[in-house]
């Protein structure tokens, strides 16, 4: 063979790498897919997408399901066609370097946790849309928490439940009514592997109840450097009913809920013991896992021969409890019979009486009519407790002050650490490229420093505006695809499908609203004066358009009614195509919305929003917040970085309060938001609006990241709980 004939083959081999066989290439891609680190690396995500963009979308961006449709040989051909070898090698090398890197923030600042890590319990984890074991804000917050712990190198093991049917898939019928569909997830399509003991045996934990034994196997999922353990009751030896126990998130009756929480708390601690993980801190993210310290107390009594009182005192010192809800109905409560049925054997081993045990979860221990409250149990079994925003801290101290009747409200030992979001997950790659060009080269590592974000003022306003407009167009394309798909599923006419493909206008001020449809979030506040709304939407010179999304709990009929009211606006000729509702809100829908809207609307009834994080995601991508001064926005708004609805005052009459907030909402839109957006210079750019975008980014992005949040937890909670010295005044 001549050199000329051999040249093409040699060039291909050079691109591929002399030792990179088809099988090795496939194994490297699978290794990338099995660590969720890829989900916050845009270049790796784009790598998977490029393999087959259509199937990538159809498979909910699941790389394992996508790779399952390739043989090593077909993948090799595709990689050769797209010249992907160097990208795959680089991504694989970066993952290995990330996992082996020792000089992290956590290594420097959280060293005591190295041998005794944090055990982080949560009922749901929203890591990525392809792993549907979350319902909403709490799960996404948990997912962002463990991603930041991974990036920072904070030693942490996460514990949750594996719901093979997840929450539910939402569909709206022809009348706009929410219907729930449960779809079983194939384990083989997920980055799961059985957790095994040090001698290689798959772990199964057992929990004794008065009516039999509950069993659960343990799955392991890798989130960067963090190990996520998921307990699954679909195992041999359980009754058919118990095999379905962990199938659905927040489903079933009180008996189902207490059994799920028993598995999460007690079972989670036993899974850690089976893995030889000896935690120095137990972080209970909400009351769902409040049974966990009881099992730790039992183990201490068994291992060290100490009394219940001494064990409780010591375990509480190592326990951190975070409460997320100021709504009384959001705190799980169980009656005495259910508690005794499920916790009775554990109580026997603790050696305490029935009344003593029940008293741990009661505000008034001697009140035999009071049920056991998981939040009360969490507060009593921890010595570090926190709310999730400054305002929520005040509300929570007032709500639970009667647990400490000898203290004034201001001295109730519940502090606050304001929630944040994982910047690499929620930042659009187009915005990241803009930041990469103008910020310091190591800005991502220094994202918690205010000085880094001041560089946004050095960005050309036109460049920022063009980047935002590109993201907005991507959002509208996504919305049109989803709406046309909704119409096809309902069997609507070709005309309706075509209309769905042309909704919304990229030149129009676009406002987004997406969250759980609980009534206190007041999703329909904007409909309070429908004529006034229509006037804004149809203004010939300064129109407005809205995108709504969100789910109501299957048992929440009032919430479903709000969804129906909004969805059926498509039948109003004055609003059709200008106010739209997107089905099946999930991480993917959220990502598109927060990256593309001009304004993020939030209208909770103050002070019932504990924190809220969706608006924080909008900040990163150049959107502005329009919100009631509740949750995080109460401590974020400074008058120049977004818009406020009202002045933070609450009327004692709920109806009066709602009317007043609606009036403030309309007035702010008409007098501030709309005029500022449409006040453009000769180049068609709204210079004052862009200035407010920059003010929002520079004043908020560094403060409301989950990196800052996790660092706060390390200093204010984890290190003191593990025996360190750090402390923070926000923690009372």
N, C-alpha and C positions, 0 to 999 in steps of 0.2 A: 504493500500500500504506500502511495506517495504521501509526502508531507502535506500536500494540498488536500488530498482526500481525507487525511486524518484530522485536519485542523478543526472542522466543526465539532467532532466528537471530543477532542481535547478541550475546546472552549467550554463545552457543556460540562465536562468533568471538572473543569476549573471552577465553574459556577457552583456546581453541586458539592464539591469537596471530594477528594480522592477516596476517602473511607466512608462516605455517607451513603449507605445502602438504602434501598426503599424501605426495608424493615426498620432501620435506625431512624430514618426520617419520620416514619409513622409513630415510633415510640416517643420521639421528642415532642411531637405534636400532642400525643396523648398525655405526656407528662405535664405539658403546659395546661391542657384542658382540665386536669385533675387537681390543680391548685387554683383557687378562685382569685389569686393574685392577678390573673389575666384580666379580670372584670374591671379593674381600674387602671389598665394600661391600654390607652387608645391604639397604639401601634400593634399590640397583640390582638386586640379585638378586631381591628381592620384586617389583620392577617387571616383570621378565621372567616371573616365576611367575604374576603376575596376568593376563597376556595369555591364558594357557590352562593352568591348574594341572595338568590331567590329562596333557596332552601334554608339559608341562615335566618331569614325573616320568618319563614313558615314554621321553623323549629324553635321559635321563641329565643333565638340567639343562644342555642345550646350547643357548644362545641363538641361534646361527647356524642350527642345524637347525630350531629353532622358528620363527624369522623367515622361513625359506625356505618355510614353509607358509602365509605371509600374502602377499597382494598389498598394495601401498601403500594401496589403497582399503580393503581389509578391515582393515588395521592402523589406519587412520584412523577407521573405524567403531568398532572396539574401544576405541581411545583415547578417543573421544567418549563411548562408553557408560560407561566406568569413570572418566572425567575424569582422564586420565593426562597431558595435555599439559604441565602445569606440572612434573610429576615427571620427565618425559622431558627437558624443557628444563633443569631444575635439575641432573639427572645429567650431561647433556652439558656444561653449563657447569663443573661441578665437575671433570670429567675434563680439560677444557682448562686450567683453573687449576692442577690438579695437575701437568700436564705442563710448564707454562710457569713454575712457581714456581722462583725462583732461590735463595731464602734458606733452604737446607736445611742439615742437619747436615753432610752431605758437602761442601757448598760451603765451609763454615767450617773443617772439620777434615781434609779429604782433597783439598785444592786441587791438590796435585802430580799427582793422578791425572786431573785434568780433560783434559789433553792426551795423557796416556798411560794409558788406563784399564786396569782389571783384566780379564784374559781368564780366565773361570771355566769349567773343563772338568768335565763329569760325564757318566757313561754313562746316567743317567736323570734326569728332572725330573718330580716330582709336583706340578703346579700346580693341577689341578682334575680331578675324575673324568671330565669330558667329553673330556679329552685323555689317553688311556691309554698314555703313554710312560714308565711307571714301574712298579716291582714292589712297592716297600715303603719301608722307613725311609730308605734312602740317597736315593731319589728325592724323597721328601717333604721331607727335610732340604734338598736342593738347591733345591727349589721355594721353601721358606721363606727360604732364603738370598737368592735373587735378589729376592723380594718385599720383604724388609727393605732390601736395597741400593737398591731403587727408592724406598721410602718415605723413606729417609735421604738420598737423592740422592748415593749413592756411585757414581762412574763405573765401570760394569762391563758387559761383554758376555759372555753365556753361550753355551757351545758344547756341543751334544749330538748325538744321532742320532735320526732320525725312524723310529719303528717303526710301520708301518702296521697291523700285527697286535698290537702291544703285547706284554704279558706273556701272560696267558691268562685266559679266563673260567672260573671254577671251578663245576662242578656235582657234586653227590654223588649216586651212584646209590642204588638201593633197599637196597644193602648198606652204605651209608655210605662208599663208596670214592670218592676224588677222581678226576674225569674232567676233562680239559683241553679247552677249545674255543677255537679262534683265530678271531677275527672281523676282517675287513679294515675299517679305518676309512676312510670317504669323505673325501678331502682337502677337498672342497668344503664339508664340514660343520665344518671346523676354521678357526680364525683364522690361517691361513697365507697367505703370499704369497711368490713367488720373491724371493730376495735378488738384487739387481742391482748391477753394478759402477757406479762413478761416471758412466760414459757410458751407463748404462741397459741393459746387456746382462745377461741372467740368468747367474748364476755357476755354472760346473761346474768342479770341481777334478779333477785326475788324479794318480794315484800309480803309479809304476812298481814292479813286482815282477819277480822272476826268471822268472815264468811268464806275464807279461802286464801290461796296464794296468787299474787299477781307477779307475772314475769315480764321482762323486757330485755331484748337484745340491744346492743349498743353499736351504732354506726359512727364512723369517724370521717370528718370532712376537713380539708386543709384550707384555711383562709390566710394566705401568705405564711407568716410565721406562727399563726395561732391555730390551735387544734380545736375544732368544734365537735363535741360529742352529742349525738342525737339518739334518744331512747325510743324504742319501737316495740309496741306490745303485740305485734303480729307474729307470735311465736308458738310453737307446739307446747302444749301443756296449759295454755290459757283457754278459757271458755270461748265459744264463738263470739259472744258479746264483748269479752275483754280483748279478743284479737282485733276488734274494731275500735278499741278505746282511743288510740292515738291517730285514728284515720283523719279526723277533721279538727281544724283549729276553731276553738270557741263554739263548738257544736254540742248538742245534747243538753240534758237537764243538770240539776245540781249534783246528782250522784256521779254523772260522767265527769263533771268539772273537778270534784274533789279527788276522784281517782286519777285523773290526769295530773293534778297538782301533787298528789302523793308520789306518782312516778317521777315527775320532774324534780321535786325537792329531795325526798328520801332516796329514790332510785338514783338520782344524779350524784349524790354524795357516795353511794355505794359503788357506782361506776368508777368514780375517782379512786376509791380505795382499791378496787380490782385492778386498776391500771398503775398502782403504786404512785399516784399523784397525791402528794401531801401539801394541801393548800395552806398558805399563810393568811389568806384573806378570802372571805366568802361574800361576794357582792350579789345581793338579791335585787334584780331589776324588776320592780313591782312585786306585789304581794303574792303572785301566783306560785312563787318558789319559797314561801315563808316556812314550809315544813322542813327545809334543808337543815337549819341549825339544830332542830330536835334530833336528827340523826347524828349530827356531829357530836352533840352532847352525849348521846347514847354510846358512841364509839369511845369518847374520852372516859366515860365511866367504866366501860368494859376494859379498855387498854390500861388505864392508870389507877383504877380503883378509887377514884375520887367520888365525892357525893354529887347529887344532882345540883345542888345550889352552887357548889364550887365550879362544876363543869359549865353550868349556865353562865356564870360570871366570866369565866375565861373565854368561852366561845363567843359571847356577846362582844367582847373586846376585839375580836377578829372579824366581826360581821358588819358589813355596810349595807344599808337599806335605802333604796331610791323609790320614791312614790311619784307617780306621773299624773294622777287625776285628782282634781278638786271637786269632781262630781260624786256625791254620795253613792249613787247607784253603781259607780264604777269599781267599788271595793267588794271583793268576793266575801260572802258570808255563808256559813254552813251551820245547820242546826245540830243539836247535841247528839242525836241518834246517828246521823251520818258520820260525825267526828268519831264517836266511840266505835262504830263499825270498822272504820278504816284506820284509825290511829290507836285503837285499844291495845293491840299487842305491843306497839312501841311504848305506850304509856306504862304497860306492865314492866317493860325492861328499864324504863326510867325510874320506876319505884315511887311514883307519885300518885296521889289520889285523883279520882275523876274531877273533883272540884278544883284542885290545883291546876290540873291540865287545862280545863276549860277557862280558868281565870287568866291564863296566858294570852288568850285571844279576845278577852272581854275588856271593855272600858271600865266596867264595874265588876270586878271579879266575883262578887257574891250575888250578883243579879242572875238568878237561874233562868230568867226569861230571855236573857240576851244570848244571841247566837255568837259563834266565834267568827271574828273578822280577821282576814288574812293580813290586812294592813296593820291592825293592832298587834298581831302576833309578830310581824316583821319589826315593828318599832320596839316592842318589848325584848326581842331577842337580838338587838343590835345596839351598838354604842356610837355608831356614826350613821346618821340619817339625813337625807337631803331631798329637797324639792328640786325642780328642774328649770326654774327661772327665779329672778328676784321677787317678782310679784307673787308667783306661786309659793315661794317660801313664806311670805306673810299670810297667805290664805291657808297654807297647810298648818302653820303654827296655831292659827286661830281654830282650825277644824279639830285639831287633836290636843288642844291645850288641857282638856279635862283629864288626860292621862298623867299630867303633872300638876295637880291642883295646888301644890305648894309654891309654884312658880308663877310669876307674871308672864303674860303672853310673849313678851319680847325675849324672855330667857328660856323659852321652850327649846330643848336641844334638837332642833331640826334646822339645818342650814340650807343652802342652795348652791347648786352648780348648774349653770345655764347650759342647756343642750346646744350641740353644734353639729355640723355635717361634714362628711368626709369629702374634702375638696376634690381629690382626683376622680372620685366616682361621679360627681355631679357637674363638674366643669366640662363644658363642650370642648372638643378637641380644637375647634376653630378659635375659641377664646384662649385656650392654652397656648396655641401657637402665637397669638398676639402678645400674651404675657411673656412668652419665651423671648420674643424679639426685644422687649422693652424693659423687662425686670432683670435683676441680677441673675447670673447663670444658675445659682443655687437657690432660687426663690422658692421652689417647692419644698425644700428642706427647711426654709426659714419662714414658712407661711404664717407663723404665729407672731411675726415681728411687724408692728405697724409701719415701720419705715419702708419695708418692702413694697407695700401696697400703695404708698404715696407716689410710686412711679407711674401710676395710671394717669396722673396729670401731665406726664410727658408724652402720652400717646396722642397722635393726631386725632382730633374729634371726628373727622371724616372716616378715618380707619375704624374707629370703635363703632361708629354708626353703621358702616357698611357690613362689619362682622355681625352685628346684631340683626341687621336686615336679612342677611343670608340665613341665620338661624331661624328667623321668623318664617321665611319662605319654606324651610325644611319642615317646620311645625305645621304649616297650613297644608303642605303636601301630605303629611302623615294623617292629619285630621280628615282630609278628603278621602283618602284610601279607607280609613276606618269607617267613615259614615257610609260610603258606597257599599262596603261589605255588610254593614248592618242592614241596609235596605235590601240587598240581595238575599240575606238570610231570612228576612221577613216576607220575601216573595213580592216585594213592591214593584211597581211599574218601571219600565225602562226610563220613563220621564223622571221619576223620582230618583232613580240611580244616577242619571245624568246630572240632575240638579245637585245631588250630593257631591259629585265630582267638581263642582264649581262654587261651593260655598265659600264665604269669607273673602276678604280683599286684603292683599298684603300692604296696601297703602293706608289702611284704616287702623286706628288705635285699637289694639287687641288686648282684652282683659281676660285673665284666666282665673278659674276657681276650681280647686280639686281637693277633696278631703273626704273623710268619713261623714256620711250624711246623718249625723245625730242632730236632733232638733235645736240644741243650744248653739250649734255652729251657724244657724240661720242662713242657709244657702239661698233662700228665696227673699232675703231682705231687699234685694235690688228690685223685686217685683212689687214692692209695697205701693208704688204709684205707677201703674202700668202705662198710663198716658204720658207721664213724664219720661219714663224709660223709652217709650217709642219715639218721643221727640228727639232724644239723644241719639238713638240708634239710626234714625232716618234723617238726621240733620244733613242737608245737601252739601255743606261745606266742611263740617267737622263731625263726621259720624263715628260711632263706637260699635264694636262687635265683641261677643262674649263666647268663651269656650268653657263648658262645665264638664266635670267628671267626678266620679266617686261612687262608693258602695254604701248601702245601708245594711245593718245586721239583718239576717233573715227573719228575726222575730220583731224587728222594729218597723211596724206598719206606718207610724207617722213619718219616719225617715224615708220609707218607700214612697209615701205620698209626695214628699218634696221633690224626689227624683222625677216622679210622674208629671208633676206640675211643670218642671223645667223642660223635660223631654218633649212634652206636648206643645210647647211653644212653636214647634216646627209646623204646626197646623195653622198658626196665625199668619196671614199673608203679610202683615207689617213686620214680622220678626223672623220669618222663615229664611234660613240661610245666613242669618246674622247673629242668632243665638243658637248654639249647637250643644248637644250632649254626647260625649264619647263613652261608649260602654267599656266595662271591664277594666277599671282603673287599677294599674299595677305599676311596678317600678319603671317599666318601659314607657308607659303613657306619661308618667310623672316626669321622666327625663326629658321627653320631647316638650312638654308644657313649660317646665321651669327654664329650659334653655331658649325658648322662642317667644314667650309672651312679652308684651310691653309693660304690663302691669299685673301684679298678683294681688287678688282681692281676698281679704280675710275678714269675716264679720261675726266672730263669736260673741256671745253674751258675756261681757266682762263680769267677773274674773274667772271664767270657767275654762279658758284655754291655758293649760298648764305651761306649755312652752310653744309648741309649733315649730317645725323645722323646714317646711316646704318653702316658706318665704326666704329663708336663708340660702336655699339652693338658687333661687332667682337672682339674688344679689351677685353671685359669682359670674353670671352670664349677662349682666347688664340690664336686667329687668328692675323695675321699681315696685316697692310694696305700697299698697293702699289698705290699711288695716285699722281695726279698733286697737286702742292702746292696751293690749292684753298680751300675756305670755312674753315671749322674747322681744316683741316690738315695743313693749312698754319701757324697756331699758335700751332700745336700739335707736329709736326715732329721735333725731335732733333738729328737725325743722327744715333740713336741706338735703336729706338723703332718702326721701320718699314722701309719703303722704299719710296723714292721720285722719281717722274718722272720729270726730268728737274730741273731747279734752280729757278723757279718762274718768269722767264722773258717771255714776250709776244711780238711776232713779229707783226708789224702793218698789215702785209699781212696774211690774215686768212689761205690761202693755205700753205704758207711757215710755219706758226706757227704749223699747223696740221702735216706737214711732219717732222718738228723738234721734236715735241712731240712724234710722232710715233718712230722716231729714238731713243729718250731717253728711251721710253718704252721697246723696244727690247734690248737695251744695258743694262738696269737695270735688266731685266729678265736674260739675258745671263751671265752677269758678277757678279751680286750680289745675286739675289733671288735664282736661281737654284743651283749654287754652294754651297751656305750656307745650303740649305735644304738637299742636298745629302752628305754633309760632316759629316759622322757618325763615332762614335767611335766603339770599338770592341763589344759593346752591341747593336749596331744598332741604337743609339740615336744621333741626330744632336745637339750636346751640344751647339754650338754657336747660332744655331737657337732658341733653348730653352731659352738661355740667353736673346735673343732679345724679345721672348715672355714675359719673366718676366719683362724686361725693359718697354715694352709696357703697361703691366698691372699696374705696380707701378707708372708710370709717367702720365698715361692718365685716368685710371678708376675713380679716385676721382675728376678730373677736369671736366669731360664731362658727369656728371650725371644730370638728371633733378632735383634732390634734390638741387644741387648747383645752377642750373639755376633758380628755383623758389625762393630760398633764395635771389639770386641776384635781382630778380624782386621785392621781398618784400622790400629789403633795398633801392634799387635805384629808384624804380618807385611807388610801391603801397603805402608805408608809406608817401613819400612826397605828393603824389596825395591825400591821405586821410587826410593830415594835420599833419603827423608825421614829424620826423626830420632826419631820415636816408638818406644817399646819398652815391653815389659811383662815383669815378672819371671816370669810363668807360662810365658813362652817361653824355653826354655833355649838 
